[in-house]
Structures are given as structure tokens and as C-alpha cells.
């Protein structure tokens, strides 16, 4: 019994050391400075936002657009993977490239207590409902 316990302990120790060696030094791991935002889209007057596009802008950088209601009605999910130069600046939200949302959000890591960090601990998922004062003007087809 003592021999079996020693063998098992040795095995676990070896596996743990191997896993730690494979994981590498955390300081050499690349930082993941991006955030995935999701939430409701509201247009004043109760207009339906489904099918409209949302994009995020940080200064002169723009995200790829996403379609409202693509996954769930009246909701959006967008990946903001701006270069590190933009960390600390505000994100603005645009509906069909015409109307800016009433809300902004900082492009920083938000801790669970809502304090900010300029270094990302992990990729972040953040819920943010966004509201627009008016609907965009339809484009002629």
C-alpha cells in the first residue's frame, strides 16, 4: 500500500511538472487585449433595430460591423480587438454608420469591482445595453 501511494504521488508530481513546463512562463505569454461586448439595442420611440448594423469606433479605428438580431432579437455581440495603442480610450457605438449611441465604454480591462486596469488579465466578456436617440435614415436602393 505504501509503495502504491509513493508511485501515485510520483506520477502526479511528474504530470504536474510536465504540465507546468508546457504552459511556459506566464510573463512570456502574449497579452489578450480584446473585449467581447453584448447587450440590447434600443432606439428611441421603440423602433425595431433588427437587421441594422453596429460598429465600434475608438478614435480612427473601427471594428467589423455586426448585425443586430443576428443571434437574438434586439441584441448584438461584437468583438473589439483594437491595437494596444487604443487602450484607455473610449469606445463609441454607431448604428448603420450614421447614429452614435448615447453610451460609451472605456477600452480597458474592467475588474469585478468595476475598477480599470490597462493590462488585460484575460479576454473579457462585457454586457452593455446601448441606446440610440433616433433611427438612421434609410439609404436609397
N, C-alpha and C positions, 0 to 999 in steps of 0.2 A: 504494500500500500504506500509506504514512504517513497519507494522507488518510482511508482506511477505518478505520485504528486510531484516529485522532482522533475520527471520527464515532462509532465504537463506544464509546469512553471517555466522550464527551459524553452519549450516550444512557444509559449505565449510571449516570453521575453524576446525570442528571435523574430517572431512575426511582428511585434511592436517596433523593434529596432529597424526591421526591413521597411515597414510602412513609413516610419518617420524619415528614413533615408530617401525613400521615393518621393515623399512630399516636398522635400527640399527646404531650404531656408526661407521662411516667410518674407524676409526683407528683400529677397531677390524675385519674389512673385510680382507680376505686373499689377498695377492698381486698376481697379474696375470703376471708372468714374462715369457711370451712367445710371439713369433712373427710368423706371417704367411708371408712367402716370396713368391713372384710370379714374373714371367717375362719370357722373351725369352731365349732360349738356342741356342747358336751359336757355331758351330765347324768350325775352320779354314778350308778353302777350300770348304765351302758350303755343307759339308756332312750332311745328314739328321739325327737329333738326336732322332726322334720319336721312341719310344719303348725302349730307353735306360733308365737306372735308375740314379737318382740323390740322393745323400745323403749329409747331412751337418755334419761336424765334428768340435767340439770345444775341443781341447786337446785330451783326451781319450774318450770323449762322442761322440756318433753317433746318428743321427736321424733315424727314419724309412725311408727306401727308397721310392721314388715316381717314377712313370713312366712319362717320357717326352711325351707330346702329348696325355695324358690320357683324358684331358678335351678339349684342343685346340691345334692344331698342333704347334709344335716347342715351346711350353710353358710348364712351370712347376708351381706347387703350393705345398709348403712344410711347415709343421708346425715344428717350432723349440721350443721345450718345455724343454730345458736343465735345470738341477738343478741350483739353485741360485748361487752355488759356481762358475759357469762359467760366470756370469755377468761381463762384461768389457773385456772379451777375444774375439779374432777374430774367426769368423765362416769361415771355408773353405768349398768349394763345390767340390764334387767328382762325376765323370761320370763313371758309371759301376765299381766303386771301384778301378779304375786304374788311371784316369787322373784328376789332380787338376785344378780347374778353375783359370783364370788369376785374377779374382776379389776375394776379401774377404770383409766381412762386420762385424762390431762390434756387439756383442750380448749385446746390451744396448737399452734403450728406446730412439728413435730419436724424438726430438721435431720438430714442424713445421718449425723452423728456422735452422734445422739440428744440433742444439746443442745436447749434450748427457745428459742423466740422468740415474743414476744407479738404480733408483726406477721406476717401471712401473706405469704409470697413468692408462692405460687401455691395454687390449690386442692390439697388433699393427699389422696392415697390411702394408707391405712394398714392393714396386716394385723394383726389381733388375734384370737386364738382366745379364746373365753370359755367358762367352766365354771360350772356351777350345782351346788350341793350336793344339791339334791333337785328333783324334778319338781313342777310346780304341781298343785294339787288340781283335778280336773275340775269344771267348772261344770255344774249340772243343766240339762237342756234340756226 
